[in-house]
Structure formats: C-alpha cells, structure tokens
Amino acid sequence: MHTLDASERKKLEGRSLVIGMWGNLFMGGAGVMAAILSNSNAILVDGLFSLIGFTAALLGRNVSRNVDAGPDRLRPIGYAADEAIFTTFRALSLLGLLLFAMCSAVMNIYNYATGHPPEPLIFEPLIVYFIVIGLTCFLLWWVHHRSWSKTGRNSDVLRLEAKAAAFDGVITAAAGLGILGILLLQDTALGVITPVGDSIIVLLLCLTAVTQYYKDFMSGLGELAGVTAGPEHIAKARRAIRKILAKDGGRLVDLSILKLGRSFHVSIYYDPMRALGAQEFDKLTLDFEHELVTVMPLVEVVVLPTQYGRRWPDDVNPRKNPRTHQ
C-alpha cells in the first residue's frame, strides 16, 4: 500500500475540506429554504447546523495548510496549537447551536401548551429535502472519513468534520422519520402532540448529541491548557526510546508529552551520567526524534539534561527557598 508523504496528505485533506465547505453551503441554503416553505423548526436547525459546517470547513482549510509548519519568529513553538483551537471552538459552536435549538424547541412546546399553537407543517417540500440532504450528508461523511483514514487517522479536523457530517445525516433521517410519524399520528389519540412534533424531535436529537460534543470540547480545551497526553501515547513513546536509552547508557529521569491536534511535544528529562558537548547532545536528541517519529508522525522533541525532572525539589526551588542577597 502506497504511503502518502506530507504534501500528498495536505492536498488530500484540503480537497476533502473544500468538498465539505461547498456541500455544507448547499445543505445550509436548502435547509433554510425548506424550513421557510414547510414551517419546520427541525429543518431550520438542520440548515443552521450545515451553515456552521461551511464556516468550519473554510477555517479548517487554513488550519490544515499551516498545522505542520515549523517554528518561526512569529510562532516560536510552531502552529500545531491551531488545530486544537479549531476543534475546541468547532465543538463549542456546535454545542451553542444545540443549546439554541433546545431552548427554541422548549419555547415552542411551552407556547403550544399555553394556547399559542405554531404554524401547521407543510409536508410536500420536506420529501425532496430529506432525500437530497440525506444523500449529501452520507457523501460528505464518506469523503471526510476516507481522507482521514488515508492521511493516517491523525487529523482532528477531518475526524470532527466526519463526525459532524454523520450527525447531520442522523438529524436529517430522524427528523424525516419523526415528521412522517407526525403525519401518521394526526388522526390518532396522540394527535394532540402533532403540532409540536418537530420541536419534540429537535429536543430529543439535541439531548443525544450534547454529551458527545461536550467531550470533544473538553478534549480540545485540555490540549490548550497543557494537560498531559493520554497514557497510550506515553507508553508508545517510552517503548520507542528504550533502544536509545540502552545504547547511550544514561538515565531517563522523566518524560512528558503534550498533544496539540495531530502534533506531539515530547520533553525528555535525561541524566547522561557523563559530560556531553553540544554536538553530542544534538545527535542524542535527533536519535530520540528518529525513533519517536515512527509512532508519532508529527513530533517535536526536547531533551533536557537534568537530575531532577520536570520540577525542582522544594529544598532547591527558588520559589520555596529564595536566596538572601548580601
């Protein structure tokens, strides 16, 4: 199987996001128009969801182009944080939309209960909408998921866009089935709820999605806050550098890993147990990085010569024991 290089991965990711951008714009416009023609709040939420997806894909393209750029004067630790920023606020925007939709649905149900029924649904425009938009969502999910798989499954941008397309498709399918159910229930004992049936559908769908997007938001927020990477990443890194440690003969004091989007920043706290010059230390750092890049394709490695680890012990810590200047 052909392994894509960095330029091919970036090109494939960019192409996927362009398709997602125009696909979401089409679905957003169709959703707003269908909502106006049918008086359906569920379809309006679906259209707004897609319009947010258009904006996200547009921003995601810029993130994708720069995410693996190295450090420079403007960004001394590189651009990896841009992906974590994108996924955090993408998840936050989706959470905001879900909460807006839930509040709107609750208000519609409350107004109906207090004697102010909503406009009756017009079903004819909805049939074409559900078929076309459902197929479009499936196509976008397939494009994003395929690109995510082919680029090594390490792009949080593509992962979140694929998830959003899948959820959009689920919303569309569930809204279609729910509105069909409303049509069938009109002449039954449950006919009393049919005027707010689409609001009930919106409320139930949003409740099922809030937890997942909240997890995505907290995950991205943790990366931005500098929370350590998961134990599986730390275990992989320790296994990868084991050979270099055995060969060099020094002592691994500590290891810390930060994940930012698809990139990893690895700090190796190392006691070489001997004097090392700058050239030897650079070679040691490169040896570590050559091993780590096999398990973390985008990785920045810093080797810190120390006998203490990531923080000073209290007995030598200047903040705990400041020196008294004579």
Stockholm file with secondary structure:
# STOCKHOLM 1.0

chainA/1-326         MHTLDASERKKLEGRSLVIGMWGNLFMGGAGVMAAILSNSNAILVDGLFSLIGFTAALLGRNVSRNVDAGPDRLRPIGYAADEAIFTTFRALSLLGLLLFAMCSAVMNIYNYATGHPPEPLIFEPLIVYFIVIGLTCFLLWWVHHRSWSKTGRNSDVLRLEAKAAAFDGVITAAAGLGILGILLLQDTALGVITPVGDSIIVLLLCLTAVTQYYKDFMSGLGELAGVTAGPEHIAKARRAIRKILAKDGGRLVDLSILKLGRSFHVSIYYDPMRALGAQEFDKLTLDFEHELVTVMPLVEVVVLPTQYGRRWPDDVNPRKNPRTHQ
#=GR chainA/1-326 SS CCCCCHHHHHHHHHHHHHHHHHHHHHHHHHHHHHHHHHTCHHHHHHHHHHHHHHHHHHHHHHHHHHTTCCCCSSCTTCSTHHHHHHHHHHHHHHHHHHHHHHHHHHHHHHHHHTTCCCCCCCCHHHHHHHHHHHHHHHHHHHHHHHHHHHTTSCCHHHHHHHHHHHHHHHHHHHHHHHHHHHHHHTTSGGGGGGGGHHHHHHHHHHHHHHHHHHHHHHHHHHHHTTCBCCHHHHHHHHHHHHHHHHHHCCEEEEEEEEEETTEEEEEEEEECSSCCCHHHHHHHHHHHHHHHTTTCSSEEEEEEECSSCSSCCTTTCTTTSCCCCC
#=GC SS_cons         CCCCCHHHHHHHHHHHHHHHHHHHHHHHHHHHHHHHHHTCHHHHHHHHHHHHHHHHHHHHHHHHHHTTCCCCSSCTTCSTHHHHHHHHHHHHHHHHHHHHHHHHHHHHHHHHHTTCCCCCCCCHHHHHHHHHHHHHHHHHHHHHHHHHHHTTSCCHHHHHHHHHHHHHHHHHHHHHHHHHHHHHHTTSGGGGGGGGHHHHHHHHHHHHHHHHHHHHHHHHHHHHTTCBCCHHHHHHHHHHHHHHHHHHCCEEEEEEEEEETTEEEEEEEEECSSCCCHHHHHHHHHHHHHHHTTTCSSEEEEEEECSSCSSCCTTTCTTTSCCCCC
//
